[in-house]
Amino acid sequence: MNTMEKPMTNGIEKAWLPIQASRSARNTINPIRRIVDRMKINPNPAKEMISLSIGDPTHYGNMLPPLEALEGILQSVQLPTSHGYVPSFGTLDARKAVAQLWSRSNYTLKPENIILTSGCSHALEICIKCLADPGDNILLPRPGFSLYITLCESLDIEIRFYDLIPEENWQINLTHLESLIDDRTRTIIINNPSNPCGAVYSEEHLRNIIHICERHHLPIIADEIYADMVFSNQQFHFLAMLSENVPILSCGGMAKRFICPGWRIGWIVIHDRHNLFKDTVQPGLLDLSSLILGPNSVTQAALPYILSETPDSYFMDILNQLRTNAEYFYNSLVNAPGLQPTMPQGAMYMLIRMNPSDYNDIENDKEFFTKLLCEESISCLPASVFGIDNFIRIVLTTPTEKAEEACHRILEFCRRHAKSIT
Ligand SMILES: *Cc1c(COP(=O)(O)O)cnc(C)c1O
């Protein structure tokens, strides 16, 4: 029986209209979805789909969390004490474990410096929310991780992009960065090692960033989710280890290093040697963490075991796979017409420059992406979603045989579209 024969009314014969979403909801836009979903395209049905675009290392099943992590979860789920509400900023044991993980001989972190969050994304959200009001501005890297933009737009915070220099291993253009600062600038987000660039900053470069922030009395939000994920000839430095005076909120988590993004465990490490956050930002972060009552209790209960028992060989193995893939992609694509890969120094991604003038009929990175998907069933990401044109991003977590097949198809594709040399 149809009860909706005529429009539902409120009794005074006024029809219902769709309920409006709030401004905040309407302002919450993921640039990747905005650009990629608009290009309604289908892969080539004759070819098996290979994704080089999905930033989830578990996608193909070749990379999995450490066995110790699975053991830790199994143990903690059986404890009667793992199922209740815990403090919104995390249990003491879990915070102790994170503090210990990142303490160094000359720098000890305390559990009160740690706030556990639902992934690094949540850590970034509450740091941004805690430092800036609507109308303030925050400096973001370009190209950069698109969540920063989504968060700032959702909160009505003005975004100012500082440029990264492709020819200098994606280091920050420091002059440009400093020129953007004004009296409404509240913080700078620094992502090292970086997504999408795979850049790892040197100690000197990090010190130069700190100097700028010191001159302008600006705190830093360091997105260090790829901490320690650097290839053998590189060294990772926590920004906070180098900073005497600039207070730093370091955001991190398990997602990438422990290959478990779905577990939603992240953290903020508060580095505040001169108590500049102590009575202001620190309690602010604690209050903001209470909005969602923190990450789940079972994973928190397992965290001390996972962080202490996972052997170094696990991380070495993951890094080896990433580096081997990076070298494979680099060596295969360096000779592809119109492509110029840049060898990453860490993280899980490679940016490849594409030169439209080398092709007959590919005008830009978006068209490269569309045609590659249509013709070869390979998805990559046009780097314009990260704010830079004419690059594409590929992920390095793909199994070897998929990487080989993908390179083969990309080469064919580039040759087919290349201008013939006369
Ligand atoms: C993946 C990623 C994150 C998000 O991590 P979650 O813990 O899954 O929320 C944050 N920053 C960067 C740069 C990332 O690549």
The ligand as an ORCA input file, in Angstrom:
! r2SCAN-3c Opt
* xyz 0 1
  C      47.871      8.621      5.520
  C      48.235      9.966      6.007
  C      47.652     10.506      7.169
  C      46.450      9.878      7.860
  O      46.740      8.863      8.700
  P      45.587      8.127      9.545
  O      46.311      7.660     10.760
  O      45.107      6.987      8.698
  O      44.516      9.089      9.838
  C      48.095     11.748      7.627
  N      49.048     12.434      6.961
  C      49.612     11.955      5.815
  C      50.641     12.778      5.125
  C      49.210     10.718      5.298
  O      49.743     10.294      4.148
*
